[in-house]
Amino acid sequence: MPNAYHLQFIKSTLRNGGLWTAGVLAEKLECNERTVRRCMDHLRDAEKWPIDSGKLGYSLREASVAETRITDPREVAALVMADEALRKLGSSELAGRIRAELMAVCQHSADLGNAGWQNLNNAIQERSASGEAVMNKAIHGQLTLAILQRQITEIRYRKLECEEGFLVRIFPHKWFNRDLCWYLLAEDLQRGGQRVYALPRISQAKLLPRPAEFKEPIFEDQHEHAFGIWTTDKDAPLHEVCVELTDYWARIARERHWHPSQRLEDLAPNRVRVHFRLNELVEVKSWVLKFGGAATVISPAKLRNLVREELKQMERNYES
């Protein structure tokens, strides 16, 4: 098989259109013309690219077909998920156009044949997860544009413990989705520092003109080790957390990924230990309690004590 870099370069060049001689391509790739011709033969014979060739050079006959080769089951999964995501756009013109392109991708794949792609949206049915946060699509879209255009934005935000919102100017960096809720990671331009804003508590967003002297804040992910709800103390020490789960929840743990640092230790078919490295224990306490008697905190001692105190308080609540 020809060199992967050579193939990728030739694919990109052909997609751009025009006629390309073997000599010109060989010069750009710093290889000989025989190598270019072998690549062309491979693309035509093995990957079924519609490449025309003549005295004037090589050209791509049907760009759309060449760009829609599906060769991996993971790509099929991605197509199904993309089709499902389109449902959130409803019957808008944009959704229709994207869905048409998606169907074209499927139908032009010689690898998968006639698989009834027009019924792709029947292959999966999304069911809303219990506790899923409400998503304001208009505000999410506005803030996504602000991220892409690197714009200063004014938002109205409400803290969890407050009834009224307040205006704050931010420089948005990135969206995260945790525990079925979207969070915006942004620089607070008034108080300074990086902060996290929950989408359900943002009631409005307005893009502001960027001052000529504005110095763009450097993005540094200070929430890499956050668990569930965010922690804002990047200098806090990391804890080595170990929680043992049994029976039903042990089996569920083998199917779930709760945190980037997660490591699973198999002890028995009905017993596992889940390991994390993070600097927030209060949220982990809540996570442990939801498993009831199927969970036991192994370490650290501080987390064991937090769980004990919570259980004692729960018991006191029912004493009367």
VEXKE-126807 format. One record per residue (C-alpha): residue in one letter; x, y, z. Coordinates in pm, 1 decimal. Example, Ala and Ser with C-alpha at 12.3 -4.5 7.8 and 13.67 -1.06 7.14 Angstrom:
REM residues 2
ATOM_type_px_py_pz
ATOM_A_1230.0_-450.0_780.0 $
ATOM_S_1367.0_-106.0_714.0 $
//
This chain:
REM residues 320
ATOM_type_px_py_pz
ATOM_M_0.0_0.0_0.0 $
ATOM_P_133.2_349.8_-83.7 $
ATOM_N_253.7_587.1_186.8 $
ATOM_A_-40.6_723.8_390.5 $
ATOM_Y_96.1_1080.0_382.3 $
ATOM_H_127.8_1069.8_2.0 $
ATOM_L_-229.5_941.6_-31.6 $
ATOM_Q_-370.1_1207.9_199.5 $
ATOM_F_-184.5_1487.0_20.0 $
ATOM_I_-305.5_1369.2_-321.5 $
ATOM_K_-664.1_1334.9_-194.4 $
ATOM_S_-662.4_1690.5_-59.7 $
ATOM_T_-508.9_1824.0_-381.1 $
ATOM_L_-763.2_1648.6_-605.5 $
ATOM_R_-1054.7_1770.5_-390.5 $
ATOM_N_-942.5_2127.9_-455.5 $
ATOM_G_-1017.5_2073.3_-824.2 $
ATOM_G_-814.5_2132.7_-1138.1 $
ATOM_L_-572.1_1918.2_-1335.1 $
ATOM_W_-254.4_1785.7_-1176.9 $
ATOM_T_33.1_1618.2_-1356.2 $
ATOM_A_240.5_1344.6_-1196.2 $
ATOM_G_544.3_1571.5_-1227.6 $
ATOM_V_388.2_1860.8_-1034.1 $
ATOM_L_257.5_1629.4_-760.8 $
ATOM_A_593.7_1451.3_-736.1 $
ATOM_E_768.8_1785.7_-692.7 $
ATOM_K_530.3_1890.5_-415.8 $
ATOM_L_566.1_1555.0_-238.7 $
ATOM_E_943.1_1537.0_-300.1 $
ATOM_C_909.8_1188.3_-448.5 $
ATOM_N_935.7_1038.3_-797.9 $
ATOM_E_654.8_1023.8_-1054.8 $
ATOM_R_623.4_644.0_-1023.1 $
ATOM_T_518.9_691.8_-659.9 $
ATOM_V_246.6_935.3_-766.9 $
ATOM_R_117.6_695.7_-1030.6 $
ATOM_R_108.0_410.1_-776.8 $
ATOM_C_-96.8_632.2_-545.2 $
ATOM_M_-339.8_713.5_-827.6 $
ATOM_D_-376.9_345.2_-914.3 $
ATOM_H_-445.7_263.0_-549.8 $
ATOM_L_-709.4_535.5_-518.5 $
ATOM_R_-885.7_419.9_-834.5 $
ATOM_D_-865.4_44.1_-780.5 $
ATOM_A_-873.6_-5.2_-403.8 $
ATOM_E_-1066.5_300.9_-285.4 $
ATOM_K_-1284.5_347.4_-596.9 $
ATOM_W_-1205.7_716.8_-643.7 $
ATOM_P_-1344.9_851.1_-976.3 $
ATOM_I_-1013.7_984.9_-1109.5 $
ATOM_D_-976.5_1083.4_-1475.8 $
ATOM_S_-633.0_1091.5_-1636.2 $
ATOM_G_-503.0_1219.5_-1967.4 $
ATOM_K_-224.5_1415.6_-2130.6 $
ATOM_L_-306.8_1721.7_-1922.0 $
ATOM_G_-294.5_1535.5_-1590.8 $
ATOM_Y_-520.7_1386.0_-1324.7 $
ATOM_S_-854.7_1526.0_-1208.3 $
ATOM_L_-1137.6_1421.1_-982.0 $
ATOM_R_-1463.6_1353.0_-1166.6 $
ATOM_E_-1705.8_1345.3_-871.2 $
ATOM_A_-1573.4_1512.6_-558.1 $
ATOM_S_-1876.7_1433.9_-345.0 $
ATOM_V_-1851.3_1060.4_-408.9 $
ATOM_A_-1480.3_1051.3_-336.3 $
ATOM_E_-1525.6_1225.6_-4.0 $
ATOM_T_-1790.3_993.0_129.4 $
ATOM_R_-1614.3_659.6_159.7 $
ATOM_I_-1724.4_477.7_476.6 $
ATOM_T_-1480.9_210.3_586.9 $
ATOM_D_-1527.0_162.4_958.9 $
ATOM_P_-1819.4_55.5_1182.7 $
ATOM_R_-1740.4_353.9_1406.6 $
ATOM_E_-1825.7_582.0_1114.2 $
ATOM_V_-2164.7_411.4_1086.6 $
ATOM_A_-2221.8_482.5_1457.1 $
ATOM_A_-2122.2_845.8_1398.5 $
ATOM_L_-2375.2_873.9_1114.4 $
ATOM_V_-2655.6_744.7_1334.4 $
ATOM_M_-2563.6_988.4_1613.0 $
ATOM_A_-2541.5_1276.4_1363.9 $
ATOM_D_-2886.6_1193.5_1232.4 $
ATOM_E_-3021.8_1185.3_1588.2 $
ATOM_A_-2860.9_1521.1_1666.8 $
ATOM_L_-3045.4_1672.0_1368.8 $
ATOM_R_-3377.9_1599.5_1537.5 $
ATOM_K_-3301.0_1877.5_1781.8 $
ATOM_L_-3316.5_2123.3_1489.1 $
ATOM_G_-3669.2_2007.2_1412.1 $
ATOM_S_-3803.5_2072.8_1063.2 $
ATOM_S_-3593.5_2381.2_990.2 $
ATOM_E_-3446.6_2444.2_645.2 $
ATOM_L_-3095.0_2390.7_779.8 $
ATOM_A_-3189.2_2054.1_928.9 $
ATOM_G_-3335.9_1946.3_595.5 $
ATOM_R_-3025.6_2044.9_402.7 $
ATOM_I_-2789.7_1872.5_645.4 $
ATOM_R_-3004.5_1558.9_649.4 $
ATOM_A_-3000.6_1550.0_267.2 $
ATOM_E_-2621.3_1572.3_268.0 $
ATOM_L_-2604.9_1300.0_530.1 $
ATOM_M_-2817.8_1071.0_317.8 $
ATOM_A_-2593.2_1143.4_20.5 $
ATOM_V_-2292.9_1038.5_226.5 $
ATOM_C_-2460.4_708.9_308.8 $
ATOM_Q_-2586.9_633.3_-40.1 $
ATOM_H_-2254.3_703.9_-207.3 $
ATOM_S_-2068.5_452.5_7.2 $
ATOM_A_-1989.5_148.0_-204.4 $
ATOM_D_-1852.5_-25.4_106.5 $
ATOM_L_-2190.0_-58.6_277.3 $
ATOM_G_-2408.1_-117.4_-24.6 $
ATOM_N_-2784.0_-69.8_-29.6 $
ATOM_A_-2856.8_-68.0_342.5 $
ATOM_G_-3177.7_133.1_341.9 $
ATOM_W_-3018.0_454.6_463.7 $
ATOM_Q_-3341.7_644.5_414.0 $
ATOM_N_-3452.6_469.0_734.9 $
ATOM_L_-3145.9_572.3_930.2 $
ATOM_N_-3347.3_779.6_1176.1 $
ATOM_N_-3546.4_468.0_1270.9 $
ATOM_A_-3232.0_293.0_1393.0 $
ATOM_I_-3217.7_488.1_1717.3 $
ATOM_Q_-3461.7_651.6_1953.8 $
ATOM_E_-3334.5_902.0_2205.8 $
ATOM_R_-3494.9_895.9_2546.9 $
ATOM_S_-3438.1_1194.5_2770.6 $
ATOM_A_-3227.6_1109.3_3070.9 $
ATOM_S_-3377.6_1165.1_3412.5 $
ATOM_G_-3253.8_1494.5_3551.9 $
ATOM_E_-3136.4_1633.1_3218.8 $
ATOM_A_-3090.5_2011.3_3236.8 $
ATOM_V_-3305.4_2241.2_3024.8 $
ATOM_M_-3110.0_2375.7_2727.4 $
ATOM_N_-3173.5_2720.6_2582.7 $
ATOM_K_-3060.5_2657.4_2224.1 $
ATOM_A_-3061.9_3025.4_2124.4 $
ATOM_I_-2827.0_3127.3_2406.3 $
ATOM_H_-2610.0_2818.6_2351.5 $
ATOM_G_-2582.4_2915.4_1983.5 $
ATOM_Q_-2500.5_3279.5_2059.9 $
ATOM_L_-2226.8_3183.6_2301.8 $
ATOM_T_-2087.6_2923.9_2062.0 $
ATOM_L_-2056.3_3199.0_1800.1 $
ATOM_A_-1880.4_3415.0_2058.3 $
ATOM_I_-1630.0_3134.5_2119.1 $
ATOM_L_-1567.6_3083.9_1747.2 $
ATOM_Q_-1541.3_3457.7_1675.2 $
ATOM_R_-1342.9_3521.1_1995.7 $
ATOM_Q_-1582.7_3794.1_2106.6 $
ATOM_I_-1639.8_3963.5_2440.6 $
ATOM_T_-1991.8_3881.7_2560.9 $
ATOM_E_-2224.5_4023.8_2822.6 $
ATOM_I_-2445.6_3767.4_2992.2 $
ATOM_R_-2713.4_3784.0_3258.0 $
ATOM_Y_-2634.1_3514.5_3510.0 $
ATOM_R_-2806.7_3390.1_3822.7 $
ATOM_K_-2624.1_3218.2_4104.1 $
ATOM_L_-2785.4_2902.4_4235.4 $
ATOM_E_-2863.9_3056.1_4574.3 $
ATOM_C_-3006.9_3380.9_4429.1 $
ATOM_E_-3342.3_3473.2_4277.6 $
ATOM_E_-3219.4_3764.4_4064.2 $
ATOM_G_-2957.3_3760.9_3792.0 $
ATOM_F_-2672.7_4005.8_3732.2 $
ATOM_L_-2484.5_4127.1_3425.2 $
ATOM_V_-2124.3_4020.4_3375.6 $
ATOM_R_-1880.8_4067.7_3087.1 $
ATOM_I_-1694.0_3753.1_2991.8 $
ATOM_F_-1456.1_3615.3_2731.8 $
ATOM_P_-1590.4_3263.2_2659.4 $
ATOM_H_-1340.3_2981.2_2606.4 $
ATOM_K_-1520.8_2648.2_2580.4 $
ATOM_W_-1835.2_2445.1_2645.8 $
ATOM_F_-1838.4_2136.3_2865.2 $
ATOM_N_-2117.9_1891.1_2926.7 $
ATOM_R_-2121.1_1729.6_3269.1 $
ATOM_D_-2397.9_1542.1_3446.3 $
ATOM_L_-2642.0_1616.6_3160.3 $
ATOM_C_-2588.0_1991.8_3187.7 $
ATOM_W_-2391.2_2238.2_2970.9 $
ATOM_Y_-2131.4_2460.2_3139.8 $
ATOM_L_-1947.5_2754.7_2985.6 $
ATOM_L_-1584.2_2800.7_3080.9 $
ATOM_A_-1504.1_3172.4_3047.7 $
ATOM_E_-1283.8_3454.5_3170.5 $
ATOM_D_-1460.7_3700.4_3401.5 $
ATOM_L_-1346.3_4037.9_3263.8 $
ATOM_Q_-1479.8_4233.7_3563.3 $
ATOM_R_-1363.0_4029.3_3863.1 $
ATOM_G_-1080.3_3855.0_3683.7 $
ATOM_G_-1007.0_3484.9_3672.9 $
ATOM_Q_-1159.9_3187.9_3503.1 $
ATOM_R_-1512.8_3087.4_3600.8 $
ATOM_V_-1781.0_2837.1_3505.6 $
ATOM_Y_-2138.0_2935.0_3415.4 $
ATOM_A_-2424.9_2684.0_3401.5 $
ATOM_L_-2629.9_2729.5_3083.1 $
ATOM_P_-2972.4_2697.0_3254.8 $
ATOM_R_-2884.2_3002.4_3467.2 $
ATOM_I_-2783.9_3225.7_3172.5 $
ATOM_S_-3094.1_3422.2_3070.8 $
ATOM_Q_-2943.6_3643.0_2798.8 $
ATOM_A_-2624.1_3683.5_2598.0 $
ATOM_K_-2510.0_3982.6_2395.0 $
ATOM_L_-2193.5_4007.4_2184.7 $
ATOM_L_-1996.8_4328.1_2249.2 $
ATOM_P_-1747.8_4511.0_2025.4 $
ATOM_R_-1389.6_4417.9_2098.3 $
ATOM_P_-1176.1_4719.0_2207.5 $
ATOM_A_-868.4_4782.5_1996.2 $
ATOM_E_-639.0_4750.1_2298.9 $
ATOM_F_-807.0_4433.2_2428.4 $
ATOM_K_-561.4_4162.4_2525.2 $
ATOM_E_-712.7_3818.5_2481.0 $
ATOM_P_-690.2_3605.4_2799.0 $
ATOM_I_-474.8_3295.3_2766.9 $
ATOM_F_-682.5_2980.5_2799.6 $
ATOM_E_-565.4_2731.8_3057.7 $
ATOM_D_-801.7_2455.2_3161.0 $
ATOM_Q_-823.4_2492.6_3537.5 $
ATOM_H_-1103.9_2238.8_3569.5 $
ATOM_E_-937.4_1926.7_3435.5 $
ATOM_H_-985.5_1738.4_3761.3 $
ATOM_A_-1333.8_1867.0_3842.3 $
ATOM_F_-1586.3_1601.2_3932.9 $
ATOM_G_-1945.6_1660.8_3829.3 $
ATOM_I_-1994.0_2018.8_3942.7 $
ATOM_W_-1687.9_2234.9_3901.9 $
ATOM_T_-1419.7_2328.0_4150.2 $
ATOM_T_-1249.4_2664.7_4104.7 $
ATOM_D_-937.5_2609.3_4314.0 $
ATOM_K_-669.6_2500.3_4068.6 $
ATOM_D_-405.5_2498.7_4345.1 $
ATOM_A_-594.9_2255.4_4568.4 $
ATOM_P_-414.9_1922.4_4617.4 $
ATOM_L_-530.5_1618.7_4425.1 $
ATOM_H_-684.3_1333.4_4622.7 $
ATOM_E_-646.8_967.8_4535.2 $
ATOM_V_-1007.3_850.2_4563.7 $
ATOM_C_-1103.2_483.9_4576.2 $
ATOM_V_-1463.3_362.8_4605.2 $
ATOM_E_-1567.4_-1.2_4609.0 $
ATOM_L_-1894.9_-92.3_4437.1 $
ATOM_T_-2074.3_-425.3_4463.9 $
ATOM_D_-2343.2_-629.5_4288.6 $
ATOM_Y_-2563.1_-435.5_4041.6 $
ATOM_W_-2355.0_-117.2_4062.6 $
ATOM_A_-2032.2_-310.0_4010.5 $
ATOM_R_-2168.3_-429.4_3677.3 $
ATOM_I_-2289.2_-79.3_3588.0 $
ATOM_A_-1944.1_64.1_3673.1 $
ATOM_R_-1788.4_-144.9_3398.6 $
ATOM_E_-2007.9_39.3_3148.0 $
ATOM_R_-1967.9_395.9_3278.9 $
ATOM_H_-1696.6_660.3_3265.8 $
ATOM_W_-1752.2_926.2_3531.3 $
ATOM_H_-1423.2_1116.4_3518.5 $
ATOM_P_-1117.7_1155.1_3288.5 $
ATOM_S_-884.2_1012.2_3554.9 $
ATOM_Q_-1103.8_706.7_3617.1 $
ATOM_R_-935.7_367.8_3655.9 $
ATOM_L_-1125.2_45.9_3722.8 $
ATOM_E_-990.8_-235.5_3941.4 $
ATOM_D_-1174.7_-567.1_3903.0 $
ATOM_L_-1192.7_-766.0_4227.2 $
ATOM_A_-1467.0_-1017.0_4140.8 $
ATOM_P_-1761.2_-1046.4_3898.0 $
ATOM_N_-1978.7_-856.5_4147.1 $
ATOM_R_-1713.5_-628.4_4302.1 $
ATOM_V_-1497.7_-349.0_4158.0 $
ATOM_R_-1299.7_-53.3_4285.1 $
ATOM_V_-1322.0_277.2_4102.3 $
ATOM_H_-1020.1_507.8_4129.7 $
ATOM_F_-1011.4_884.4_4060.7 $
ATOM_R_-758.6_1168.0_4096.8 $
ATOM_L_-935.4_1496.3_4176.7 $
ATOM_N_-939.9_1792.7_4412.2 $
ATOM_E_-1311.7_1811.9_4497.1 $
ATOM_L_-1456.8_1575.8_4757.2 $
ATOM_V_-1795.9_1726.6_4839.0 $
ATOM_E_-1942.5_1629.3_4501.6 $
ATOM_V_-1783.2_1284.6_4523.1 $
ATOM_K_-1961.8_1240.4_4857.7 $
ATOM_S_-2295.9_1297.4_4683.3 $
ATOM_W_-2192.5_1058.2_4407.7 $
ATOM_V_-2106.9_787.0_4663.6 $
ATOM_L_-2434.6_827.3_4853.0 $
ATOM_K_-2649.1_764.0_4546.4 $
ATOM_F_-2526.0_402.3_4542.7 $
ATOM_G_-2654.6_341.6_4894.3 $
ATOM_G_-2520.6_28.6_5062.4 $
ATOM_A_-2351.3_-87.8_4741.2 $
ATOM_A_-2070.8_169.3_4786.7 $
ATOM_T_-1784.5_181.4_5036.6 $
ATOM_V_-1524.3_457.1_5041.2 $
ATOM_I_-1178.2_302.3_5068.6 $
ATOM_S_-981.6_627.9_5054.6 $
ATOM_P_-914.0_903.1_5140.6 $
ATOM_A_-1006.2_919.1_5508.5 $
ATOM_K_-1143.9_1270.2_5459.8 $
ATOM_L_-1403.3_1141.6_5213.8 $
ATOM_R_-1496.0_853.0_5447.4 $
ATOM_N_-1559.8_1106.2_5723.0 $
ATOM_L_-1773.1_1325.5_5494.1 $
ATOM_V_-1991.7_1026.3_5407.9 $
ATOM_R_-2018.2_923.5_5775.3 $
ATOM_E_-2130.9_1271.0_5881.2 $
ATOM_E_-2391.2_1282.5_5605.4 $
ATOM_L_-2530.4_944.8_5708.6 $
ATOM_K_-2549.7_1056.0_6071.3 $
ATOM_Q_-2738.4_1369.3_5969.5 $
ATOM_M_-2979.5_1160.4_5760.1 $
ATOM_E_-3040.4_935.6_6059.8 $
ATOM_R_-3108.7_1234.6_6285.8 $
ATOM_N_-3363.1_1360.3_6030.8 $
ATOM_Y_-3571.4_1046.7_6088.2 $
ATOM_E_-3528.8_1007.4_6464.4 $
ATOM_S_-3841.7_1207.2_6541.9 $
//
